[in-house]
Amino acid sequence: MINPLEYVVLIVVLGLVVYLKKALDLFGSIFMIVMGIIIIFSAGANWLMLIFLFLILGLLATKYKHEYKKKIGVYEGTRTLKNVISNGIVAFVMAAFGNYGGFIGSIATATADTLASEVGVVKQPRLITTLKKVPPGTDGGISLVGTAAGIIGAGIIGVAAYLLGIYPDPFVTLKISLVAGTVGCFVDSILGAVLERRDYISNEYVNLIATITGAAIGILMV
């Protein structure tokens, strides 16, 4: 059985790898390591594994057709400390307090939003508030492919939460992840269309509000 200190070594190595691969910048990698260590000792390694899964799915989605994304100017590349905080701080707080509903809901939302954005951007999106066609990468733009990818990503989080033993009922974890992830993802798109496009708030605040929404739904569903 792996002891907590070995998990600490693992999270440090992972932080170094994502930094060297330029998936995260230096401060983003350091913050990820600190959050991971705190989660290990407060909630347990299994909870941390669910965050790892979100990171892996996000990295794979980012690499999906990355040459095309670069060509049309929507490839994000290296993510920063702001991205880590906006997508992960709510899950970190939920884990620190042992609230599995809020934890699953927030991660499902972050996963759904990331996959919907990274996969859906290669198709012609429509603005969620008007359904008019908009250029790829437009804040608030959605597509059927992206929405499907987001829902699937949220479902994966629910199944993984059960397999990792975060909660013993697979139907509960799947219900939380699908509902909270889907609603949170749509909230992200609506905020993007209504507020972010007008420069009222930044993308980081949009992501933060969306993950708070997902966490709140998860808490209410348990």
C-alpha positions in Angstrom: 0.0 0.0 0.0 1.3 3.4 -1.0 1.8 5.8 2.0 1.0 9.5 1.8 4.7 10.5 1.5 4.9 8.5 -1.7 1.9 10.3 -3.1 3.6 13.6 -2.2 6.6 12.5 -4.3 4.2 11.6 -7.1 2.5 14.9 -7.1 5.8 16.8 -7.1 7.0 14.7 -10.1 3.7 15.3 -11.9 4.0 19.0 -11.2 7.5 19.0 -12.7 6.4 17.0 -15.7 3.5 19.4 -16.6 5.8 22.3 -16.2 8.5 20.8 -18.4 5.8 19.9 -21.0 4.6 23.5 -20.8 1.1 22.4 -19.9 1.3 24.8 -16.9 3.6 27.7 -16.1 5.9 27.7 -13.1 3.4 29.3 -10.6 0.6 27.2 -11.9 2.6 24.0 -11.4 3.7 25.0 -7.8 0.1 25.9 -6.8 -1.1 22.5 -8.2 1.5 20.7 -6.1 0.5 22.6 -2.9 -3.2 21.9 -3.5 -2.4 18.3 -4.2 -0.4 17.8 -1.0 -3.1 19.4 1.1 -5.8 17.2 -0.4 -3.7 14.1 0.2 -3.6 14.8 4.0 -7.1 16.2 4.3 -9.3 14.0 2.1 -7.0 11.2 0.9 -5.2 10.2 -2.3 -8.3 8.8 -4.0 -9.8 12.3 -4.1 -6.5 13.6 -5.6 -6.7 10.9 -8.3 -10.0 12.4 -9.5 -8.3 15.7 -10.0 -5.5 13.9 -11.8 -8.1 12.5 -14.1 -9.5 15.9 -14.9 -6.0 17.2 -15.7 -5.3 14.2 -18.0 -8.6 14.6 -19.8 -7.9 18.3 -20.1 -4.4 17.8 -21.5 -5.7 15.3 -24.1 -8.5 17.6 -25.2 -6.1 20.5 -25.5 -3.8 18.4 -27.8 -6.8 17.4 -29.9 -6.3 18.8 -33.4 -3.9 21.4 -31.9 -2.4 22.2 -35.2 -5.8 23.3 -36.5 -6.4 25.2 -33.3 -3.1 27.1 -33.8 -4.1 27.8 -37.4 -7.3 29.5 -36.4 -5.8 31.2 -33.3 -7.6 29.4 -30.5 -4.9 27.1 -29.1 -4.3 27.9 -25.5 -1.0 26.1 -24.9 0.5 26.8 -21.5 -2.1 27.5 -18.8 -1.3 29.8 -15.9 -1.8 30.1 -12.2 -5.1 31.9 -12.9 -6.4 28.9 -14.9 -5.4 26.5 -12.0 -7.1 28.6 -9.4 -10.3 29.3 -11.4 -10.8 25.6 -12.3 -9.4 24.0 -9.2 -9.9 26.1 -6.1 -13.6 25.1 -5.6 -12.7 21.4 -5.8 -9.8 22.0 -3.4 -12.1 23.6 -0.8 -14.7 20.8 -1.2 -12.0 18.2 -0.7 -10.5 19.9 2.3 -14.0 19.8 4.0 -14.7 16.3 2.7 -17.9 17.3 0.8 -18.0 14.6 -1.9 -21.1 16.1 -3.7 -19.5 19.5 -4.1 -16.2 17.9 -5.0 -17.6 15.7 -7.8 -19.9 18.5 -9.0 -17.1 21.1 -9.3 -14.7 18.7 -11.1 -17.4 17.4 -13.4 -18.1 21.1 -14.4 -14.5 21.9 -15.0 -14.1 18.7 -17.0 -17.2 19.3 -19.1 -16.3 22.9 -19.8 -12.7 22.0 -20.8 -13.7 19.2 -23.1 -16.7 21.1 -24.6 -14.4 24.0 -25.4 -11.4 22.1 -26.7 -13.3 19.6 -28.8 -16.2 21.8 -29.8 -14.0 24.6 -31.1 -13.1 22.6 -34.2 -16.7 22.8 -35.3 -18.9 25.8 -36.3 -20.3 27.0 -33.0 -23.5 29.0 -32.3 -23.9 31.6 -29.6 -25.8 30.0 -26.8 -28.1 33.1 -26.3 -29.1 33.6 -29.9 -28.1 30.4 -31.7 -26.5 32.5 -34.4 -23.4 31.1 -36.0 -20.2 32.6 -34.6 -16.5 32.2 -35.3 -14.7 29.3 -33.4 -13.4 30.4 -30.0 -16.2 33.0 -29.5 -17.1 33.3 -25.8 -20.4 31.7 -25.3 -20.2 29.6 -28.5 -21.5 26.0 -28.3 -21.7 23.1 -30.7 -23.4 19.7 -30.6 -20.0 17.9 -30.7 -18.6 20.1 -27.9 -21.7 19.6 -25.8 -21.6 15.8 -26.3 -17.9 15.8 -25.4 -18.6 17.8 -22.2 -21.4 15.5 -21.1 -19.2 12.4 -21.7 -16.4 14.0 -19.7 -18.7 14.7 -16.8 -19.9 11.1 -16.9 -16.4 9.8 -16.8 -15.8 11.8 -13.7 -18.9 10.3 -12.1 -17.8 6.7 -12.9 -14.3 7.4 -11.7 -15.6 8.9 -8.4 -17.3 5.6 -7.7 -14.4 3.4 -8.8 -12.0 5.5 -6.6 -14.3 5.0 -3.6 -15.2 8.6 -3.1 -18.8 7.5 -2.7 -20.1 3.9 -2.7 -23.2 4.4 -4.9 -22.4 4.6 -8.7 -25.8 6.0 -9.5 -25.4 8.9 -7.1 -21.9 9.8 -8.4 -23.0 9.5 -12.0 -26.2 11.6 -11.3 -24.2 14.3 -9.6 -21.6 14.5 -12.3 -23.9 14.5 -15.2 -26.4 17.1 -13.8 -23.9 19.4 -12.1 -21.3 19.1 -15.0 -23.9 19.8 -17.7 -25.6 22.7 -15.9 -22.2 24.1 -14.8 -20.9 23.9 -18.4 -24.0 25.8 -19.8 -23.7 28.4 -17.1 -20.1 28.9 -18.2 -21.3 29.4 -21.8 -24.1 31.8 -20.8 -21.7 33.9 -18.7 -19.3 33.9 -21.6 -21.9 35.1 -24.0 -23.5 37.7 -21.7 -20.6 39.1 -19.7 -17.3 37.9 -21.0 -17.9 39.0 -24.6 -18.6 42.5 -23.2 -15.4 42.4 -21.1 -17.4 42.7 -17.9 -15.6 39.7 -16.4 -12.6 37.6 -17.4 -12.6 34.0 -18.4 -11.1 33.1 -15.0 -14.1 34.5 -13.2 -16.5 32.7 -15.6 -14.8 29.4 -14.9 -14.8 30.1 -11.1 -18.6 30.9 -11.1 -19.3 27.8 -13.2 -17.4 25.5 -10.8 -19.1 27.1 -7.9 -22.5 26.4 -9.6 -21.5 22.8 -10.2 -20.4 22.4 -6.6 -23.6 23.9 -5.3 -25.7 21.6 -7.4 -23.6 18.6 -6.2 -24.2 19.6 -2.6 -27.9 20.0 -3.1 -28.2 16.6 -4.8 -26.7 14.5 -1.9 
